[in-house]
Amino acid sequence: MNDRKLLSLGVAGTVIAAVSCITSMLVVPLALIGLSAWAGWADYGLVVVMAAFAVIAVTAGWRVLRGPHAP
């Protein structure tokens, strides 16, 4: 995977996880499958996912800015 695709993946994943961290958006889908009680705990997992994608985005951005000829 090249650096630009990795950067796109990191940014997209971070944005999706940040939007999903709004628990009210998760209540309806979880209620449809009978798991609305988990909505309060969902933020703990989503924060970890958001942090992981943020690390991917920062690392890929740093690699893109560094250029193709850097060691």
MARBA-820324 format. One line per field, with one value per residue (C-alpha): residue number from 1; z, x, y; residue in one letter. Coordinates in pm, whole numbers. Example, Ala and Ser with C-alpha at 12.3 -4.5 7.8 and 13.67 -1.06 7.14 Angstrom:
BEGIN
nr [1, 2]
Z [780, 714]
X [1230, 1367]
Y [-450, -106]
rest [A, S]
***
This chain:
BEGIN
nr [1, 2, 3, 4, 5, 6, 7, 8, 9, 10, 11, 12, 13, 14, 15, 16, 17, 18, 19, 20, 21, 22, 23, 24, 25, 26, 27, 28, 29, 30, 31, 32, 33, 34, 35, 36, 37, 38, 39, 40, 41, 42, 43, 44, 45, 46, 47, 48, 49, 50, 51, 52, 53, 54, 55, 56, 57, 58, 59, 60, 61, 62, 63, 64, 65, 66, 67, 68, 69, 70, 71]
Z [0, -98, 138, -16, 10, 368, 445, 291, 494, 816, 763, 654, 945, 1193, 1061, 1062, 1415, 1537, 1392, 1541, 1883, 1909, 2101, 1986, 1632, 1753, 1955, 1657, 1476, 1803, 1897, 1564, 1646, 2015, 2158, 2268, 2618, 2465, 2345, 2667, 2632, 2259, 2309, 2485, 2185, 1934, 2106, 2068, 1701, 1642, 1807, 1594, 1271, 1384, 1433, 1084, 938, 1115, 1019, 655, 643, 780, 519, 238, 352, 391, 24, -179, -161, 214, 381]
X [0, 149, 170, -114, -360, -249, -306, -654, -735, -616, -810, -1129, -1112, -1053, -1349, -1581, -1477, -1518, -1868, -1952, -1836, -2155, -2349, -2688, -2600, -2527, -2843, -3074, -2863, -2794, -3161, -3255, -3051, -3144, -2817, -2909, -2776, -2428, -2452, -2303, -1999, -1946, -1754, -1471, -1399, -1454, -1206, -939, -1028, -1020, -679, -544, -664, -524, -182, -207, -299, -16, 241, 132, 122, 473, 591, 423, 578, 919, 925, 1008, 1386, 1423, 1599]
Y [0, 332, 629, 830, 541, 482, 850, 835, 525, 686, 1008, 829, 586, 866, 1066, 763, 667, 1025, 1046, 708, 822, 1020, 758, 881, 777, 424, 375, 322, 58, -122, -110, -264, -572, -576, -449, -97, -167, -174, 187, 317, 94, 148, 472, 292, 74, 353, 582, 313, 264, 641, 667, 381, 542, 878, 715, 563, 903, 1086, 822, 820, 1200, 1215, 964, 1162, 1490, 1331, 1243, 935, 973, 994, 701]
rest [M, N, D, R, K, L, L, S, L, G, V, A, G, T, V, I, A, A, V, S, C, I, T, S, M, L, V, V, P, L, A, L, I, G, L, S, A, W, A, G, W, A, D, Y, G, L, V, V, V, M, A, A, F, A, V, I, A, V, T, A, G, W, R, V, L, R, G, P, H, A, P]
***
